[in-house]
Amino acid sequence: MAKFVLAGKADCPYYAKAELLADLLERSLPNFRIHKISIHPRDWKEWLESTCKTNAWKHEQSPIIWRELIDRGGKGMLLGGFSDFLEHVQGYYGITSDMSTELMLKVAAENLRTRELCEEEEVHSSLIAPLHIWISSALNQTCYILVPMLFTPGVFPEAPPISLHLLDVGGDEEEMQGLRMEIEDLALPQLHQVTGHTDLDQAFQQAHVIILLDDSWSDGEEEESTARKVADRYRGYGQLIEQRAHENVVAIVAGDSLVSLKCSLLLENAPSIDSSRFVVMATQLEYEARAHIAKKLNVKTADVSDVIVWGNISGISQVDLQRAKVFNYQGAICGPSHLPQPVLEMIYERKWLESEFENLVNLQRGTVASKTQRPTAISATNGIIAVLKALNGKTSTEEVLSLGILSTGQFNIPTGIVFSMPVRFGNGQWSVLSDVTIGDKLMARMQISADQLKTEKDLATRTIKSMT
């Protein structure tokens, strides 16, 4: 194979003539390749001197053309300028150039303008500091619904330009290309760029926000096999986040299986990043509980607030209504629409609260999925957006949300596990709610959740040891 390099001043007519001759050769000859380097006139002299010095060549004019000895290695073989190149291709290939002077000048002017436009674009890009958002398992349904929502007002302060990076390890490249093209078709003003990745070569580079949607394990899979896959995937994710992500990255873990364990593995493998930057979304479960309370009280789901979820978000958890409020409830006790009423004082059926309500919440996601024949992607997206808004200061400092976070011993929860508990947000930071009552029944349930999470973590630890 013949590979030639053609370099010259962008406004040089002879560079333009050599360029068109090279294009003709590339179209006519199956094994002819050309690499073009267009240099702005102001940079040409310095670039030429540096290139000639590096290669021990002598050449003073534009263009300069050499042949790369790709079949033998070593430095390239200098041909010279346009006349030398023309003589070479006439002798070897029997092809010549009859380009007119007028066309040479026209192409040279176009080359210069193109070079200047490229430089303008490079300068413009260097001035933009986009927010880099990575989404894993990007080919699943949740991502399709999530992406447009990321660009709605209020999700990120000051509406920054967003570089969106879609990751689906081992995913179909054609499908990823289609998703990338579809997002570009949205013509979103904030979208700086969108990239697709089916391997980990560039994963989490410069990441400011990471949304992890991985849930590709089959329902009938053995527990140890699932733990092995989760441990392998998320240990690798954590290491890459440690190496490549922004120091103030926020990682949100979502999904339906082992989400607390996944977050724990990220934390362990990204030790230099503040542990408060890794969270598990509990808002989807919280909103599912709010929906059932709203239905019971004949109000809208948005009229119910401050529901708490304790424990293992994708396992044994407990919905706590001790602080829950309801607005616009037309009951025996009634007041202005803006005046909230305690949910526990508005629902008198204790049997419903203690048994049926809990079962309804636990089965909600599966019930919806069975009716729609797909995962609950819309409610998952809503939960993720709620967390992002809270982290970006778009919720009231009085609002209580549930979040899976690293336990440091609060409420006698064992340290080192990721446990859902109530938090408030302020200035982009969360703080654990301290003024809650933990009765014996709730404490017993929380202990069961903690034991389950410790078991999951122990299994993952044994699995990791067996892998090393």
N, C-alpha and C positions, 0 to 999 in steps of 0.2 A: 504493500500500500504506500502511495506517495502522499505525504502530509507536508504542506507548505504553510509558512507563516508570512503574512503580508501586513506590514505596519507602515504608517505614513501620517503626514499632517492631514487633518480633516479637510482643509481647503486646497489640497494639492491636486491639480488636474491629472497628474501622472499616477497618483495613488488611485484616483477614480477609474482611470483607464485599466490599471492592473487589477482592480477589484472586479470590474465587469468581465475581463478576460478570465479571471479565476473562477467566477460564477459559471461561465460557459464551460470551462474544463470540468467543473464539478458535476454539471448536468450531463456532460457527454461521456465522462469516463467513470466507470463504476468504482474504481479504487483510488480516485483522486480526492483528497480532502484539503480544505483551506481554512485557516484560522486568521481572522482579520482583527487588527488592532488600530483603531482610529484615535489619534492623539490631537488634542487641541494645539493650534499653532504656538501658543505661548509656552506650552510644556514640551514642545517637540525637541528642542536642542538638548535640554537636560536629559530627557528620556533616551535619546539616541546615544549620547555620550556614555550614559550608564550601561546601556545594553551592549554597546561595542566593547566597553572596558571589561564587562563580565565575560564576554565570549572571545576576547582578544581579536576583534575584527577592526577593520578600517573602512568606514563608510561615512559620507558627509551629507548626502542628499535624501530627499523624500521621493519615493518610498524606499524601504529596505525590505528585502525578501530573502528568506532562507528556507532550507529544507530540513525538516527534523528527521533524524536517522532512527526512526522508531523500531526498525528491524534489527539494529545493531547497538543501540544505546549510544551514549556519548553526546557531545554537544552538536548543535545543528551545523549544516554546511551552508555558508553564505553564498547566495547567488549574486546579489548586488542590487541594482536599481531596476527601473522598469525595462530598460533596453536589454539588460542581462536576462530578466525573466522572460521577455518576449522571445529572445534568441533561444532560450532553453526549451520553451514549449513548442516553438516551431521545429526545432531539431528532433525532439522526442515524440511529439504528438501530432505534428503537421497542422497545428492550429495557429492562426494569427489574429490580429485585431485591426479592424478598419474603423475604429471609433473616431468621429469627427471632433475637431477642436471645440466647437460649440457645445456638443454633448458632454465632452470632458469637463468644461467649465460649469455646466449646469449640475452635473452629478457632484462635482467638488463643492459647490455652494450648498447642495442638499446635505452632503456629509457634514459640513461645518455646522449647519443649523441643527442637525440631529444630535451632534456631539454637544452643542450648547444646551439643547433641551434635556439631554440626559444628565448634564451637570446640574441644571436647575432642579431636576427631579431628585437628584442625590442630595442637594443642599436642603430642599424642602423636607425630604424624608428624615434627614439628620436633625431637623428642628422639632419634629413630632416625637413626643414621648408617649407612645400608646400604652394602654393597659393590656397586658398579655393574659388572656384567659385560656386555660386548657380544660378540655372536657374529655374524660376517658370513657370508653365504651360508647363512642359517639354515634355508632350506627344503630343504637337502640331507639325505641319510640320516644322515650323521655327527652332525648337530645333534640329531636325534631321539633318538639313543642317548646323546649326550653330556649333555644337559640333566639327566636324573635322576642321573647320576653326579656332577655338580657338587655335589649336596646330600648325598652320602654322607660319613660321618664320616672325618676325617683329610685331606680335600682342602684345607680352609681352617681355620686355627687358630681356636679359640674359637667356631666355628659362628656367624658373623655373619649378620644379615638380608641377603638378597641381592635386589637389583633387577636383573632379567634383561631385557636389551634385545636383541631379535632384529632383525637387519638383513639384507635381501635386496634389493639395488638392482634395480628393475625387476621384482621378483617379483609373483606373483599376490596381490592384497589379500585375497581370500576365503580362500585357502590360509593366508596369514599369520594371519588372524583365527582360523581353525580351530586352528592350532598354538598360538596364545596361549591359547585356551580349553581346549585339551587339557592344557596345562601347569598352568593354574589348577585343573583337575579333579584333579590329583595331590594337592592339599591338603598341600603340603610346608610344614612348620612354619617353615623358614627363608626361604621365598619372601615377600619384601616386596611386590613388584609385578612384572608382566611386561608389556612393551610390544613392539609390532611396528612395523617401519618398512620401507617399500619405496622410500624415497628418502633423500637425505643431509641433509635439513633439520636433524635432531637428532643425527646420527651422532656417537657417541663422547663425548657430553656427560658430564662428570664421571667418565669411565671409569677404573676401577682395574685391570681386567683386560680385555684384548681378545683374542679367539680368532678368527683369520682362516682361513676354510675355503674361500675362493674358488678354484674350479677349473672354470670354466664354458667354457673354450676347447675347441674340437673337436679330435679327434686328427689329422684330416687338414689342419688349418689351416696356412697358410704361416708360417714362423718369424717373419718380419717383422710379419705381422698379429697373431700372438700377442703378440709383444713390445710392439706398439703398445697392445693392450688392457691388458696387465699394467701398462705404464708409466702409462697414463692413469688406471687404477683406483687403483694403489697410490701414485702421486704425490699424488692427491687425498686418499687415506686419511691419508697422512703429514701433510699440511697441516692436516687436520681434527684429528688427534691433537695436533698442536702447539698448536692454538688452544683445544681444548675438553677434552682429557683431563686427569686428575690428574697432577701433576708426577712422581709415582712409579708411573705406569702400567706394567703389564707387558703386552707384546704378543707373542703366540705365533703364529707362522706355520706352518700345516699345509697338506697337500695333496700332489699328485703332480707338479706342473709348476712349474718356475722359482721354487721356494720361496726360494732364497737371493737371487735377484734381487729378489723382492718385499720381503724384509726390508731389502735395501740401499736400496730406494726409500723405505721408511718412515724409515730412519735419515737419509737425505739431506734429507727434507722435514720432519723434526721435530728440528731441531738443538739445541733447548734441553733435550731429555730425554736423560738418561744413556744412552749406547749399549748398556750392559749390560742395559737393560730390554727390548731387542728381541732375540728368539731364534727359531730355527727348530727345530721338533721333528724330532729324528733317532731318537727312541726307538722309533718304529714299525719302522724299518729294523733297528735294533739287536735288537728282540725277534724279528723274523723270522729273523735270524741265530741267535739263541739257540735258537729252535724246531728248526732243522735240526741244531744240535749236540746238543741233547737227544735228538732222535730217533736220531741216530747212536750215542749212548752209552746209550740206553735209560733215560733219566731224565726227570723233568719239566722243562718249560721254566723253571720257577721255580728249578730247581737249578743253572742256569747264570747266571753273573754276570760283570760287568766286561768285556763285549765292547765294542770301540771301533769307531766308524764315522768315517772321515776323508773329507773332500772335499765334493762336490756332492751333497746329499741326494737331489735329484730328477734327478740325472744320473750322471756318473762318480764313483763312490765306492769306498772300499776298507774291507773289514771286517778288523780287526786283532785277533788272538787272543793277543797277547803277554802280556796280563794276565788273560785269561779264566780263570775257575775253575769247577769242577763239584763239587757236593755229592752225597752219596748214591750215588756211582758204585761199582758192584760189579765191580771189575776185578782185575787181578793185584796192583795195589797198593791196599790197602784199609785204611781206618781208621775212626774214629768218624764218625757221620753229620754232625756239625758241623764236621768237618775237611775243608776244600776241597782239591781236587787241581788242578794246572795242566792246562787242557784240552789244550795242545799235547803234554803228556807222556802223555795218556790216548788220544789218537788217533794211531795209527801209520801210517795210510794217507795219506802225503804227497800222492799223486796226487789223492786225493779232496779234500783241503784246498785244493790249488792250482788245481784246475779245476772239479770237479763242485760243490763247496760254494759257490763264488762264483756259478756259474750258477744254482744252486737259489735262492740269496738274491735275485739279480737278477730272477728270474722269479716269485718267490713271490706278489707282490701281483697280478700279472696272472693267475696260475693260479687263485688264490682267486676273483677277480672273474669269471673265465670259468665257474667252477663254480656260483657263487651268482647270476650275472647281475645283480650290483650292486657298487658300490665296496666296498672293505674297511673299512666304517664302524666295525665293532667294534674292530678292531686300531688304527685311527686314534684312536678315543676313548681306548683304553687308553694309547696313547702320550702324548696330551695330558694325561690325568690324572696320569701319572707325572711329567711336567714340573711341573705345578702342585703336586703333593705335595713335590717336591724344592725348589721355590722357597719353599714354606711350611714348610720345616724338618722334613718328615715322612720323610726318608730318612737313612740312616747317613752320617756324614761320611766314612766309608771307602769308600762305594759310588761306583763310577765310572759316569757316564752320558755319552752323546754329545750334543752340542748344537751347532746352527749359530749361530755368534757372529761378530761383526766381528773380523777379523784385525788385529792390531797388529804383525805381524811374527814371531809365535811360530813356531818350527820352520821358519824361513825361508819361511813362507807369505807371499805378497805382501800388503801392507797394503791395507785398503779394500774387501776382498771378504768376504762372509759364508761361512764355511768351517766344516764340522763337525769338531770335535775333542773330546778327552776332558776332562771337567770333574768337579770335586767341588763339593758344596753344603754351605754352613754359614751359619746365621743369615740365610737367605733370599738369600744371595749365592753366585754360582758363582765358581770360580777354576780356571784351566787347569792340568791335570795336567802337571807338568814332568818327572817321572822316568819318561819313556818312551824307548824306543830307536827311532830312525829310521834304519833301514838303507837301503842304496842302492835296493833294489827298491821299498820303501815310499815313499821320497822321490820316485822317478821317477813312481810312480802319483799321488802327491799333486800333483806338478807338472802332470800331465795334467788333474787336476781343477781346479786353479787356473787353468790356461789356458782351460778351458771356461767357468769362472765369469767370467773377464775378458772373454771374447768375448760372453757374455750381457749383461754390463753395458755394454760398448761399443755393442752393438746397441740397447739401451734408451736410451742417451745420444743416439745419432743419431736415434732415433725421437722422443725428446722435443724435440730441436732442430727437427725437421721439423714438429712440432705447434705450435711457438711462432712 
